[in-house]
Structures are given as structure tokens and as C-alpha cells.
């Protein structure tokens, strides 16, 4: 662990370690002791912040949602097709590149905690925010049915992202984004 990591507040070190364990080993591997070991903290440190597994999961989900909002929020809807294509492509590149562990963790949480939407609320709110941004972008680009196009585009991009992080890490993202936007804007999904 580098000096930048050890200079972070302990609670952030705990949550970053939990996020990485989740991404690498799955939800069942997320435990107080494993987190303490990964974060290079004395045994019992994680339980000082999160007494129960439920509290730990809530903290982990809130942490992931905050990181994603910081990285992807406050971008205005795109009004030019080339800019929209670049924005979607860059986002998928980041999510499958430097933010790969966050993406893996988010997918693991969505799958493992699908039956507990209240627990997933922060991540679902982030997704809703991205849906609204996508709809606004598609409307600005002239889609005749931006809501249907949003559903199609997000499903397509989710599939491309999952494929890239699980099957083909070298898959080119830009052609997928280009074709999906063309389907939304040129063919308009009729």
C-alpha cells in the first residue's frame, strides 16, 4: 500500500479495501477481518466503523455511490452527436479501465442484492441520474422517443461493458457506442 493510501482517513481505507475485496472475490468474501488485513489496519478496525455486516454493506454501497457521483456527475447533457459519442465511449473506457473494480463491485452488488432494493437505493439513484442524463442527451440530439432510446442504449452499453470486463478486455467500445447511437437517432428504433 502506497503512502497516498495510508494517508487517507481510516474509514476510507476500510471502504476502499472492502470495495476491492468485493470486486475481486465477491460479496461473500467481504468480512471485517479481511478488510482489516487488506487495509493494513489492526484487527477490529473495520468493526469500529461498521459494527454489523449490514452496516458495512450500507457503508460500502454509499461509498461506491459517492465515488461514482464524484467521477461522473455534473456533466451537462451533450448537444452534438460527436460529443455524445465521445462521452459514452469515455465513460465505458473508464468503467472498464481505471474504475474496473468499481464496475465489478457494482455488478456484484446488483446481482447479489437484487432482492433488497432499499439497501441498493444509493446505486439505483445514481443509475436513475444517468438515465435522466442519457434521456436529456438523446432529446437534445433529436431522438423522437428519447425514453425508449434510453432503455435501448443503456441496455446495449451495459452489455458492452459487461462483455469487456468479463470476456474481451480489448473489445473496442467506440464502434458499439456509434452503432447504438445510430440505431437511436437514425433508425429511431422503429
N, C-alpha and C positions, 0 to 999 in steps of 0.2 A: 504494500500500500504506500503510495507516494505521500510526500509532505502535504500536498494540496488536499488529499483525502483525510489525513489525520488532523488537519487544521479546521475541518468542518465541525460544526456542532455535533455532539454525540448522537443526538436524535436523528440528524440527517445521515450520519454514518450507519446507524441502525437501519433506517428505512432504505438507504441505497443498497446495503447488504441484503436485506430481505428481498428487494426487487431483483437483484442479480440471482439469488438462490431460486426464486420463483421462475425466472426466465430459463435458468439452466437445468433445474431439476424438478420443477412442477410444484404445485400447491402443497402437496403432502410433505415435501421436504422443508417447508418454511416452519422453523421452530425457533424458539428463543435461544437455545444453546447454539444451534448452527449459525444464527445471526451474530451472536456474540463472537464466535470463533472467526467468522468471515470479516467482521468489522474490527477485529483485533482489540476487542474490549474484554474486560474482566467478566467472568461468568456471572450472570444475573443482571447485567447492564440493561439488556433489552426489556426485561420484566420491570425494571424501574420506570420505564416509559409506557409500557403496554402490558398490564398485569395479566390479561387473558388473551387467548388466541383470537377471540372476536375483536378485542381492542386492537390487537396487532394487525388484523386484516383491515379493519376500518382505517387505521393509520397508514397502512401500505397503499390502499386504494386512494385515499385523499392525497398522499404524496405523489403517486403516479399521475393523478388528475392535475395536480398543481404543476408538475413538470411539463406536462403536455400543453397546458394553457399558456405557460410562460414561453414555450417554444413556438406555438402555432397560433396564438391569439393576436388580436389587433391588426390583422391583415385585412385591408378593405376588399370587398368583392372585386373581382377582376372584370374589366370592361372591354378588353381586347382579347380575342381568341388566342393569340400567340402568348399573351401574358398568363392567361388561364392555363394553357397547356404547360407552360413553364412552371407555374405554381404547383399544379397537381404532380407533375413529374418530380420536382424538387422535394415535395413533401414525401412521396413514396421512396425516393432515394435516401432521404434522411431516416425514415422509419425502418428501412431495410439495411441501413448502413450504421451510422454512429448511434442511432436510437434503437437498434435491433433488439436489445434486451428488453427495452420498454415495450416494444411491439409484442415480443414473445410473452411477456408478463401479462399484458392486456388481454391477449387472446386466451391465455390460460385462465385468467380470471373470468372472462366472458363465458368460457365453456364450463369451468368447474362451479361457478356461482350463478349459473343461469336461473336457478330456481329461487334466488334471493335478490330480486331487483332492488329492494331497499338498500342493501349493502353496496350494490353496484351503482347507486344513484350518481355519485360524482363522475364516473366514467360515462354513464349514459347521458348526463348533462353535457359533457364535452362533445360526445357524438352528436347530440342534438344541435349544438352550436355549429359544428362542422356541416351538418345537413343544411342549416339555415344559410350559412356562408355559400355553400355549393348552389343552393336554390337561387340565391341572390345573384351569384355569378352567372348561372345559366340564363336567368331572366335578362340580365344586362347584355348577354350575348345573343339574345333574340330567340331562345327556345320557346316554342308555342305552348308547351306543357312542362314548365320547369320542375314541378313536383315529381312527375313520372320520370323525367330525365335524371333527377337527383337520385331516385331509388336505383335506377339502372346504373348510373355512373358510379355510385358508391359501392354497389354490389360488384361491379366489374373491377374497380380499383382494390377493394378488399380481397378479391380473388387473386389479383395480380400480386398484391403484397404478400399474401399467404404463400403463393407459389414461389415467390422469390426467396422468402426466408426459410422455406421448408424443403424445396425441391431444387431450384435452379438459382443460386445466388448471383449468377452472371446474366440473368434474363434482362433484356433491355426494357426499361419502363416506358420510355418516351413513345414508342410505337403503339403500345397499349392505350396510353392516355390519348394519343392522337386519334386512334380509331374509335375509342369510346366517345370522345367529344364530337367526332364526325357523325356518329350514329345519333347523338342527341341533337345536334344542330343542323345537319344536312338532311338526314332521313327523318329526324324528329320521332323516331320510334313508332312509326305508323305500321 
